[in-house]
Amino acid sequence: PGEPASKAPARLAKWLHELREPPTLKSYASLEEVAQRLQKTNSRLSDMRARFLAAHWARAGKDGRFEILGDPAHKIVNPYLYRPEEAVAIWSAITAPVLWIMARESEYARRMDALADFGTRVASISSVTRHWIDGAGHMMHHDQPALLARLIEQFFIERGGLAA
């Protein structure tokens, strides 16, 4: 949902404060700890998949601890409020085909889809193909990688972008 304009000053102040003290990412003593961290936020991950992901999501630092291969800047709040009208105006200008995939068990996706006008917002994209993936949460590429890959591949094949 949109945010009231009255929240803009506090949001901008928070963003400026966060720029003063850049965030960092926690390090871990072992890849096993990284795997456990992955499972903490995604209980659907098997031990085997969590270990596989951990090996590609972290690297040993100079001190021997494992550092996440991510950008800590993602922890910084966006300085701008979300305005649905602006999103619809931008989405309406998209001319390329769009594949829109949402995970059925993602709390974020459920909240968005529950908005009365969300379907209308998505439909403002002139050429949008929507899919839901069952049995997946926010990290759908971890939970259902084969299905997600199949949907992406199918989307491109149908548009002449990939050979079958």
Rosetta constraint file for C-alpha pairs under 8 A:
AtomPair CA 1 CA 82 HARMONIC 7.66 0.50
AtomPair CA 1 CA 83 HARMONIC 7.84 0.50
AtomPair CA 1 CA 84 HARMONIC 7.00 0.50
AtomPair CA 1 CA 112 HARMONIC 7.81 0.50
AtomPair CA 1 CA 115 HARMONIC 7.35 0.50
AtomPair CA 2 CA 81 HARMONIC 7.57 0.50
AtomPair CA 2 CA 82 HARMONIC 5.57 0.50
AtomPair CA 2 CA 83 HARMONIC 5.03 0.50
AtomPair CA 2 CA 84 HARMONIC 5.75 0.50
AtomPair CA 3 CA 7 HARMONIC 7.00 0.50
AtomPair CA 3 CA 81 HARMONIC 6.10 0.50
AtomPair CA 3 CA 82 HARMONIC 6.22 0.50
AtomPair CA 3 CA 83 HARMONIC 6.75 0.50
AtomPair CA 4 CA 8 HARMONIC 7.76 0.50
AtomPair CA 5 CA 81 HARMONIC 7.70 0.50
AtomPair CA 7 CA 11 HARMONIC 6.25 0.50
AtomPair CA 7 CA 81 HARMONIC 7.80 0.50
AtomPair CA 8 CA 12 HARMONIC 6.12 0.50
AtomPair CA 8 CA 80 HARMONIC 7.07 0.50
AtomPair CA 8 CA 81 HARMONIC 6.43 0.50
AtomPair CA 9 CA 13 HARMONIC 6.14 0.50
AtomPair CA 10 CA 14 HARMONIC 6.08 0.50
AtomPair CA 11 CA 15 HARMONIC 6.23 0.50
AtomPair CA 11 CA 77 HARMONIC 7.75 0.50
AtomPair CA 11 CA 78 HARMONIC 7.80 0.50
AtomPair CA 11 CA 79 HARMONIC 5.81 0.50
AtomPair CA 11 CA 80 HARMONIC 7.16 0.50
AtomPair CA 11 CA 81 HARMONIC 7.54 0.50
AtomPair CA 12 CA 16 HARMONIC 6.23 0.50
AtomPair CA 12 CA 79 HARMONIC 4.94 0.50
AtomPair CA 12 CA 80 HARMONIC 7.14 0.50
AtomPair CA 13 CA 17 HARMONIC 6.16 0.50
AtomPair CA 14 CA 18 HARMONIC 6.15 0.50
AtomPair CA 14 CA 77 HARMONIC 7.32 0.50
AtomPair CA 14 CA 79 HARMONIC 7.82 0.50
AtomPair CA 15 CA 19 HARMONIC 6.27 0.50
AtomPair CA 15 CA 76 HARMONIC 6.66 0.50
AtomPair CA 15 CA 77 HARMONIC 5.66 0.50
AtomPair CA 15 CA 78 HARMONIC 6.71 0.50
AtomPair CA 15 CA 79 HARMONIC 5.43 0.50
AtomPair CA 16 CA 20 HARMONIC 6.54 0.50
AtomPair CA 17 CA 21 HARMONIC 6.78 0.50
AtomPair CA 18 CA 22 HARMONIC 5.92 0.50
AtomPair CA 18 CA 23 HARMONIC 7.41 0.50
AtomPair CA 18 CA 76 HARMONIC 6.20 0.50
AtomPair CA 18 CA 77 HARMONIC 7.72 0.50
AtomPair CA 19 CA 76 HARMONIC 7.58 0.50
AtomPair CA 22 CA 72 HARMONIC 7.84 0.50
AtomPair CA 22 CA 73 HARMONIC 7.28 0.50
AtomPair CA 22 CA 76 HARMONIC 7.92 0.50
AtomPair CA 23 CA 72 HARMONIC 5.67 0.50
AtomPair CA 23 CA 73 HARMONIC 6.61 0.50
AtomPair CA 23 CA 75 HARMONIC 6.67 0.50
AtomPair CA 23 CA 76 HARMONIC 7.29 0.50
AtomPair CA 24 CA 72 HARMONIC 5.39 0.50
AtomPair CA 25 CA 67 HARMONIC 7.49 0.50
AtomPair CA 25 CA 68 HARMONIC 6.89 0.50
AtomPair CA 25 CA 70 HARMONIC 7.95 0.50
AtomPair CA 25 CA 72 HARMONIC 5.85 0.50
AtomPair CA 26 CA 67 HARMONIC 7.13 0.50
AtomPair CA 26 CA 68 HARMONIC 7.57 0.50
AtomPair CA 27 CA 65 HARMONIC 6.05 0.50
AtomPair CA 27 CA 66 HARMONIC 5.40 0.50
AtomPair CA 27 CA 67 HARMONIC 4.82 0.50
AtomPair CA 27 CA 68 HARMONIC 6.86 0.50
AtomPair CA 28 CA 33 HARMONIC 5.97 0.50
AtomPair CA 28 CA 34 HARMONIC 6.23 0.50
AtomPair CA 28 CA 65 HARMONIC 5.44 0.50
AtomPair CA 28 CA 66 HARMONIC 4.92 0.50
AtomPair CA 28 CA 67 HARMONIC 6.65 0.50
AtomPair CA 29 CA 33 HARMONIC 6.56 0.50
AtomPair CA 29 CA 64 HARMONIC 7.49 0.50
AtomPair CA 29 CA 65 HARMONIC 4.84 0.50
AtomPair CA 29 CA 66 HARMONIC 6.11 0.50
AtomPair CA 30 CA 34 HARMONIC 6.60 0.50
AtomPair CA 30 CA 65 HARMONIC 6.60 0.50
AtomPair CA 30 CA 66 HARMONIC 6.13 0.50
AtomPair CA 31 CA 35 HARMONIC 6.15 0.50
AtomPair CA 31 CA 51 HARMONIC 7.19 0.50
AtomPair CA 31 CA 54 HARMONIC 6.00 0.50
AtomPair CA 31 CA 55 HARMONIC 6.61 0.50
AtomPair CA 31 CA 58 HARMONIC 7.57 0.50
AtomPair CA 31 CA 66 HARMONIC 6.77 0.50
AtomPair CA 32 CA 36 HARMONIC 6.21 0.50
AtomPair CA 32 CA 51 HARMONIC 6.76 0.50
AtomPair CA 32 CA 54 HARMONIC 7.66 0.50
AtomPair CA 33 CA 37 HARMONIC 6.15 0.50
AtomPair CA 34 CA 38 HARMONIC 6.32 0.50
AtomPair CA 34 CA 51 HARMONIC 7.94 0.50
AtomPair CA 34 CA 54 HARMONIC 5.56 0.50
AtomPair CA 34 CA 58 HARMONIC 7.44 0.50
AtomPair CA 34 CA 66 HARMONIC 7.64 0.50
AtomPair CA 35 CA 39 HARMONIC 6.31 0.50
AtomPair CA 35 CA 47 HARMONIC 7.53 0.50
AtomPair CA 35 CA 50 HARMONIC 4.82 0.50
AtomPair CA 35 CA 51 HARMONIC 5.15 0.50
AtomPair CA 35 CA 53 HARMONIC 7.28 0.50
AtomPair CA 35 CA 54 HARMONIC 5.15 0.50
AtomPair CA 36 CA 40 HARMONIC 6.05 0.50
AtomPair CA 36 CA 50 HARMONIC 7.37 0.50
AtomPair CA 37 CA 41 HARMONIC 6.77 0.50
AtomPair CA 38 CA 42 HARMONIC 6.07 0.50
AtomPair CA 38 CA 45 HARMONIC 7.74 0.50
AtomPair CA 38 CA 50 HARMONIC 6.33 0.50
AtomPair CA 38 CA 54 HARMONIC 7.52 0.50
AtomPair CA 39 CA 43 HARMONIC 4.99 0.50
AtomPair CA 39 CA 44 HARMONIC 7.26 0.50
AtomPair CA 39 CA 45 HARMONIC 5.80 0.50
AtomPair CA 39 CA 46 HARMONIC 7.89 0.50
AtomPair CA 39 CA 50 HARMONIC 6.60 0.50
AtomPair CA 42 CA 137 HARMONIC 7.80 0.50
AtomPair CA 42 CA 139 HARMONIC 7.74 0.50
AtomPair CA 44 CA 143 HARMONIC 6.64 0.50
AtomPair CA 45 CA 49 HARMONIC 6.03 0.50
AtomPair CA 45 CA 50 HARMONIC 5.78 0.50
AtomPair CA 45 CA 142 HARMONIC 7.39 0.50
AtomPair CA 45 CA 143 HARMONIC 6.81 0.50
AtomPair CA 46 CA 50 HARMONIC 6.04 0.50
AtomPair CA 47 CA 51 HARMONIC 6.14 0.50
AtomPair CA 48 CA 52 HARMONIC 6.25 0.50
AtomPair CA 49 CA 53 HARMONIC 6.09 0.50
AtomPair CA 50 CA 54 HARMONIC 5.96 0.50
AtomPair CA 51 CA 55 HARMONIC 6.28 0.50
AtomPair CA 52 CA 56 HARMONIC 6.84 0.50
AtomPair CA 53 CA 57 HARMONIC 5.84 0.50
AtomPair CA 54 CA 58 HARMONIC 5.94 0.50
AtomPair CA 55 CA 59 HARMONIC 7.37 0.50
AtomPair CA 57 CA 68 HARMONIC 5.81 0.50
AtomPair CA 57 CA 69 HARMONIC 5.46 0.50
AtomPair CA 57 CA 70 HARMONIC 7.87 0.50
AtomPair CA 58 CA 66 HARMONIC 5.83 0.50
AtomPair CA 58 CA 67 HARMONIC 5.19 0.50
AtomPair CA 58 CA 68 HARMONIC 4.26 0.50
AtomPair CA 58 CA 69 HARMONIC 5.19 0.50
AtomPair CA 59 CA 66 HARMONIC 5.20 0.50
AtomPair CA 59 CA 67 HARMONIC 5.44 0.50
AtomPair CA 59 CA 68 HARMONIC 6.71 0.50
AtomPair CA 59 CA 69 HARMONIC 7.02 0.50
AtomPair CA 60 CA 64 HARMONIC 5.39 0.50
AtomPair CA 60 CA 65 HARMONIC 5.51 0.50
AtomPair CA 60 CA 66 HARMONIC 4.35 0.50
AtomPair CA 60 CA 67 HARMONIC 6.20 0.50
AtomPair CA 61 CA 65 HARMONIC 5.51 0.50
AtomPair CA 61 CA 66 HARMONIC 5.78 0.50
AtomPair CA 61 CA 67 HARMONIC 6.16 0.50
AtomPair CA 72 CA 76 HARMONIC 7.76 0.50
AtomPair CA 83 CA 87 HARMONIC 6.51 0.50
AtomPair CA 84 CA 88 HARMONIC 6.15 0.50
AtomPair CA 84 CA 121 HARMONIC 7.96 0.50
AtomPair CA 85 CA 89 HARMONIC 6.20 0.50
AtomPair CA 86 CA 90 HARMONIC 6.18 0.50
AtomPair CA 87 CA 91 HARMONIC 5.92 0.50
AtomPair CA 87 CA 121 HARMONIC 8.00 0.50
AtomPair CA 88 CA 92 HARMONIC 5.82 0.50
AtomPair CA 88 CA 121 HARMONIC 5.76 0.50
AtomPair CA 88 CA 122 HARMONIC 7.85 0.50
AtomPair CA 88 CA 124 HARMONIC 6.30 0.50
AtomPair CA 89 CA 93 HARMONIC 6.59 0.50
AtomPair CA 90 CA 94 HARMONIC 6.92 0.50
AtomPair CA 91 CA 122 HARMONIC 7.72 0.50
AtomPair CA 91 CA 124 HARMONIC 6.18 0.50
AtomPair CA 91 CA 125 HARMONIC 5.20 0.50
AtomPair CA 92 CA 124 HARMONIC 5.04 0.50
AtomPair CA 92 CA 125 HARMONIC 5.02 0.50
AtomPair CA 92 CA 126 HARMONIC 6.59 0.50
AtomPair CA 93 CA 125 HARMONIC 7.43 0.50
AtomPair CA 94 CA 125 HARMONIC 6.18 0.50
AtomPair CA 94 CA 126 HARMONIC 6.97 0.50
AtomPair CA 95 CA 125 HARMONIC 7.79 0.50
AtomPair CA 95 CA 126 HARMONIC 6.63 0.50
AtomPair CA 95 CA 127 HARMONIC 7.20 0.50
AtomPair CA 96 CA 127 HARMONIC 6.94 0.50
AtomPair CA 97 CA 126 HARMONIC 7.78 0.50
AtomPair CA 97 CA 127 HARMONIC 4.88 0.50
AtomPair CA 97 CA 128 HARMONIC 5.94 0.50
AtomPair CA 97 CA 129 HARMONIC 7.78 0.50
AtomPair CA 98 CA 125 HARMONIC 7.69 0.50
AtomPair CA 98 CA 127 HARMONIC 6.13 0.50
AtomPair CA 98 CA 128 HARMONIC 4.70 0.50
AtomPair CA 98 CA 129 HARMONIC 6.22 0.50
AtomPair CA 99 CA 128 HARMONIC 5.94 0.50
AtomPair CA 99 CA 129 HARMONIC 5.01 0.50
AtomPair CA 99 CA 130 HARMONIC 6.20 0.50
AtomPair CA 99 CA 131 HARMONIC 7.95 0.50
AtomPair CA 99 CA 152 HARMONIC 7.59 0.50
AtomPair CA 99 CA 155 HARMONIC 7.10 0.50
AtomPair CA 100 CA 128 HARMONIC 6.77 0.50
AtomPair CA 100 CA 129 HARMONIC 5.94 0.50
AtomPair CA 100 CA 130 HARMONIC 4.74 0.50
AtomPair CA 100 CA 131 HARMONIC 6.37 0.50
AtomPair CA 101 CA 130 HARMONIC 5.79 0.50
AtomPair CA 101 CA 131 HARMONIC 4.83 0.50
AtomPair CA 101 CA 132 HARMONIC 5.74 0.50
AtomPair CA 101 CA 133 HARMONIC 7.21 0.50
AtomPair CA 102 CA 106 HARMONIC 7.73 0.50
AtomPair CA 102 CA 109 HARMONIC 6.20 0.50
AtomPair CA 102 CA 130 HARMONIC 7.96 0.50
AtomPair CA 102 CA 131 HARMONIC 6.45 0.50
AtomPair CA 102 CA 132 HARMONIC 4.97 0.50
AtomPair CA 102 CA 133 HARMONIC 6.26 0.50
AtomPair CA 103 CA 109 HARMONIC 6.61 0.50
AtomPair CA 103 CA 132 HARMONIC 5.63 0.50
AtomPair CA 103 CA 133 HARMONIC 4.80 0.50
AtomPair CA 103 CA 134 HARMONIC 6.32 0.50
AtomPair CA 103 CA 135 HARMONIC 7.61 0.50
AtomPair CA 103 CA 136 HARMONIC 5.27 0.50
AtomPair CA 103 CA 137 HARMONIC 5.36 0.50
AtomPair CA 103 CA 138 HARMONIC 6.33 0.50
AtomPair CA 103 CA 140 HARMONIC 6.11 0.50
AtomPair CA 104 CA 109 HARMONIC 7.09 0.50
AtomPair CA 104 CA 110 HARMONIC 7.07 0.50
AtomPair CA 104 CA 132 HARMONIC 5.99 0.50
AtomPair CA 104 CA 133 HARMONIC 5.68 0.50
AtomPair CA 104 CA 134 HARMONIC 5.10 0.50
AtomPair CA 104 CA 135 HARMONIC 6.82 0.50
AtomPair CA 104 CA 136 HARMONIC 6.22 0.50
AtomPair CA 104 CA 137 HARMONIC 6.64 0.50
AtomPair CA 105 CA 109 HARMONIC 7.70 0.50
AtomPair CA 105 CA 110 HARMONIC 7.37 0.50
AtomPair CA 105 CA 134 HARMONIC 7.03 0.50
AtomPair CA 105 CA 135 HARMONIC 6.57 0.50
AtomPair CA 105 CA 136 HARMONIC 5.51 0.50
AtomPair CA 105 CA 137 HARMONIC 4.53 0.50
AtomPair CA 105 CA 138 HARMONIC 7.34 0.50
AtomPair CA 106 CA 110 HARMONIC 6.19 0.50
AtomPair CA 106 CA 136 HARMONIC 7.03 0.50
AtomPair CA 106 CA 137 HARMONIC 4.16 0.50
AtomPair CA 106 CA 138 HARMONIC 4.71 0.50
AtomPair CA 107 CA 111 HARMONIC 6.18 0.50
AtomPair CA 107 CA 137 HARMONIC 7.53 0.50
AtomPair CA 107 CA 138 HARMONIC 7.44 0.50
AtomPair CA 108 CA 112 HARMONIC 6.23 0.50
AtomPair CA 108 CA 138 HARMONIC 7.39 0.50
AtomPair CA 109 CA 113 HARMONIC 5.97 0.50
AtomPair CA 109 CA 138 HARMONIC 7.83 0.50
AtomPair CA 110 CA 114 HARMONIC 6.01 0.50
AtomPair CA 111 CA 115 HARMONIC 6.80 0.50
AtomPair CA 112 CA 118 HARMONIC 6.49 0.50
AtomPair CA 113 CA 118 HARMONIC 5.83 0.50
AtomPair CA 113 CA 119 HARMONIC 7.11 0.50
AtomPair CA 114 CA 118 HARMONIC 7.33 0.50
AtomPair CA 117 CA 121 HARMONIC 6.22 0.50
AtomPair CA 118 CA 122 HARMONIC 6.29 0.50
AtomPair CA 119 CA 123 HARMONIC 6.03 0.50
AtomPair CA 120 CA 124 HARMONIC 6.33 0.50
AtomPair CA 121 CA 125 HARMONIC 7.77 0.50
AtomPair CA 122 CA 128 HARMONIC 7.65 0.50
AtomPair CA 123 CA 128 HARMONIC 7.03 0.50
AtomPair CA 133 CA 140 HARMONIC 7.66 0.50
AtomPair CA 133 CA 144 HARMONIC 7.78 0.50
AtomPair CA 133 CA 147 HARMONIC 7.86 0.50
AtomPair CA 133 CA 148 HARMONIC 7.73 0.50
AtomPair CA 135 CA 143 HARMONIC 7.20 0.50
AtomPair CA 135 CA 144 HARMONIC 7.37 0.50
AtomPair CA 136 CA 140 HARMONIC 5.05 0.50
AtomPair CA 136 CA 143 HARMONIC 5.20 0.50
AtomPair CA 136 CA 144 HARMONIC 6.25 0.50
AtomPair CA 137 CA 143 HARMONIC 7.03 0.50
AtomPair CA 139 CA 143 HARMONIC 6.47 0.50
AtomPair CA 140 CA 144 HARMONIC 5.62 0.50
AtomPair CA 140 CA 145 HARMONIC 6.93 0.50
AtomPair CA 140 CA 148 HARMONIC 7.43 0.50
AtomPair CA 141 CA 145 HARMONIC 4.61 0.50
AtomPair CA 141 CA 148 HARMONIC 6.50 0.50
AtomPair CA 144 CA 148 HARMONIC 6.12 0.50
AtomPair CA 145 CA 149 HARMONIC 6.00 0.50
AtomPair CA 146 CA 150 HARMONIC 6.10 0.50
AtomPair CA 147 CA 151 HARMONIC 6.23 0.50
AtomPair CA 148 CA 152 HARMONIC 6.28 0.50
AtomPair CA 149 CA 153 HARMONIC 6.01 0.50
AtomPair CA 150 CA 154 HARMONIC 5.94 0.50
AtomPair CA 151 CA 155 HARMONIC 6.11 0.50
AtomPair CA 152 CA 156 HARMONIC 6.45 0.50
AtomPair CA 153 CA 157 HARMONIC 6.11 0.50
AtomPair CA 153 CA 162 HARMONIC 7.32 0.50
AtomPair CA 154 CA 158 HARMONIC 6.04 0.50
AtomPair CA 155 CA 159 HARMONIC 6.54 0.50
AtomPair CA 156 CA 160 HARMONIC 6.20 0.50
AtomPair CA 156 CA 161 HARMONIC 4.78 0.50
AtomPair CA 156 CA 162 HARMONIC 5.61 0.50
AtomPair CA 157 CA 161 HARMONIC 5.49 0.50
AtomPair CA 157 CA 162 HARMONIC 4.73 0.50
AtomPair CA 157 CA 163 HARMONIC 6.21 0.50
AtomPair CA 157 CA 164 HARMONIC 6.32 0.50
